[in-house]
Amino acid sequence: MKVNQTNLVDCVQIFPKIITDHRGTFVKPFHFDSFKDNNLRTDIKEQYYSTSTKGVLRGLHFQAPPKEHVKLVYCMKGDIIDAVVDLRVGSPTYGHYDLFHLDGEKKNMIYIPEGMAHGFYVSSKEAVVVCLLTSTFSSECDSGIRWDSLDIPWPNRNPILSKKDKELPSLDEFNSPFLYRGEEQ
């Protein structure tokens, strides 16, 4: 497993070891000891996946305290443009975003710490996106910011959105409950 720091403090991109032979491919997206050795959280509480068609944009989502979570995201099938936004007040990268190309061939993953919003745009015909989280879903804490409230260069300015995502507040209207804790993380 290779771990690379991104442009956002505490957010990393992970490249798992890929074993390929005449039978196909073997990938281990989560390994307790490897995550622990890299100071990444290992207390996974929930996993889910979504399927989406080309042109769908999901996000930018997060869970607010007290149900905030670390999220590990990867694209099992297809291609997505993944965006992460730092919402932690006091963070050196507060209000900044980073973009990642995740795809089923490269098998790279994004480790998103608490206090960051996440969203993705489907650039292939279909995509299957998997998320592992350190807390379970809470409808009371489920929230987000509008996908177009930053200058994120999404490939489509008229994506397919859910009603919920259309009605999220912009970053300017958002009062963040997240605080950057620096070395404590």
C-alpha positions in Angstrom: 0.0 0.0 0.0 1.3 3.4 -1.0 0.0 6.5 0.8 0.4 10.0 -0.8 -0.4 13.3 0.9 -2.8 15.5 -1.1 -3.1 19.3 -1.3 -5.5 19.1 1.7 -4.1 18.6 5.2 -4.8 15.1 6.5 -6.4 13.9 3.3 -4.4 11.2 1.5 -4.6 9.2 -1.6 -4.0 5.5 -1.3 -2.8 3.1 -3.9 -3.4 -0.5 -2.8 -1.2 -3.4 -3.9 -2.7 -5.0 -7.1 -1.9 -8.6 -7.9 -2.8 -9.6 -11.5 -2.4 -13.0 -13.1 -4.1 -15.2 -15.7 -7.2 -15.5 -13.4 -7.8 -11.8 -13.0 -7.0 -9.2 -10.3 -6.8 -9.3 -6.5 -7.0 -6.0 -4.5 -7.2 -5.5 -0.8 -8.7 -2.0 -0.2 -8.6 -2.2 3.6 -5.9 -3.8 5.7 -6.0 -3.0 9.5 -2.2 -3.2 10.1 -1.3 -1.1 7.0 -3.9 1.6 7.9 -2.6 1.6 11.5 1.0 1.8 10.4 0.1 4.9 8.3 -1.8 6.6 11.2 -5.2 6.1 9.4 -8.3 5.2 11.3 -9.3 1.6 11.4 -12.6 1.7 13.2 -14.9 1.1 10.2 -18.6 1.0 11.2 -20.4 1.1 7.8 -19.8 0.4 4.2 -22.1 1.2 1.2 -21.8 1.6 -2.5 -23.7 3.6 -5.1 -24.2 3.0 -8.8 -24.6 6.1 -11.1 -24.8 6.9 -14.8 -22.7 9.3 -16.8 -23.4 13.0 -15.9 -24.5 12.3 -12.3 -23.0 14.5 -9.6 -23.4 13.4 -6.0 -22.3 15.8 -3.2 -20.8 17.6 -1.6 -21.7 15.6 1.4 -20.6 15.1 5.0 -22.0 14.2 8.4 -22.0 16.9 11.1 -21.0 16.3 14.8 -21.7 14.2 16.8 -21.8 11.7 13.9 -18.9 13.0 11.8 -16.8 10.4 10.1 -13.7 9.5 8.2 -14.5 8.2 4.8 -12.5 5.9 2.5 -13.8 6.2 -1.1 -12.9 4.2 -4.2 -14.4 3.5 -7.6 -14.9 -0.2 -8.2 -16.2 0.1 -11.8 -16.0 3.1 -14.2 -14.4 6.5 -13.8 -15.2 9.4 -11.5 -13.9 12.9 -10.8 -13.8 13.0 -7.0 -13.8 16.3 -5.0 -12.9 16.9 -1.4 -13.4 20.2 0.4 -11.8 21.1 3.8 -14.5 22.5 6.1 -12.4 22.6 9.3 -12.2 26.0 10.8 -8.6 26.9 11.5 -7.2 24.4 9.0 -4.5 25.8 6.7 -6.5 24.4 3.8 -10.0 25.6 5.0 -12.3 26.3 2.1 -9.9 24.6 -0.4 -10.6 21.6 -2.5 -8.7 18.9 -4.3 -9.7 16.8 -7.2 -8.9 13.1 -7.9 -9.5 10.8 -10.8 -10.7 7.5 -9.3 -11.3 4.5 -11.6 -11.8 0.8 -11.5 -8.6 0.2 -13.4 -6.2 2.2 -11.3 -8.0 1.2 -8.0 -6.8 4.3 -6.1 -8.7 5.5 -3.0 -9.2 8.7 -1.1 -9.0 8.8 2.7 -11.1 11.8 3.8 -10.8 12.9 7.4 -13.6 14.3 9.6 -14.7 17.8 8.6 -14.3 17.5 4.9 -17.1 17.4 2.3 -17.0 14.8 -0.5 -18.6 14.6 -3.9 -18.1 13.0 -7.3 -19.0 13.3 -10.9 -19.5 10.2 -13.1 -17.5 10.5 -16.3 -17.9 6.9 -17.6 -21.1 5.3 -18.8 -21.7 3.9 -15.3 -19.7 3.9 -12.1 -19.8 1.9 -8.8 -18.4 3.9 -5.9 -17.7 2.3 -2.6 -17.5 4.2 0.8 -16.3 2.9 4.1 -17.1 5.1 7.1 -16.1 5.3 10.8 -19.7 6.1 11.9 -23.1 4.9 10.8 -25.5 7.0 8.8 -27.5 9.6 10.8 -30.3 11.4 8.9 -30.1 14.2 11.6 -26.4 14.8 10.9 -26.5 14.2 7.2 -25.6 17.5 5.4 -23.5 19.1 2.7 -22.7 22.2 0.7 -23.7 23.0 -2.9 -21.6 21.4 -5.6 -21.2 24.8 -7.4 -20.4 27.0 -4.5 -16.6 26.7 -5.1 -14.7 27.1 -8.4 -14.4 23.3 -8.8 -13.8 22.7 -12.5 -16.5 20.0 -12.9 -16.7 18.6 -16.4 -20.4 19.4 -16.7 -22.0 22.7 -15.5 -25.4 21.1 -15.8 -25.1 17.7 -14.0 -27.8 15.3 -13.0 -28.5 16.1 -9.3 -30.8 15.0 -6.5 -33.4 17.4 -5.1 -31.4 17.4 -1.8 -28.1 18.3 -3.5 -29.8 21.2 -5.4 -31.0 22.6 -2.1 -27.8 22.5 -0.1 -26.4 25.8 1.2 -23.4 27.3 -0.5 -20.0 27.4 1.2 -20.5 31.1 1.9 -23.8 30.4 3.7 -22.4 27.4 5.6 -21.5 27.8 9.3 -19.0 25.0 9.9 -19.2 23.0 13.1 -15.8 21.4 12.3 -12.6 22.6 14.0 -9.1 21.8 12.9 -7.2 20.0 15.6 -3.8 19.9 14.1 -1.5 17.2 15.5 -4.4 15.7 17.6 -5.9 14.1 14.5 
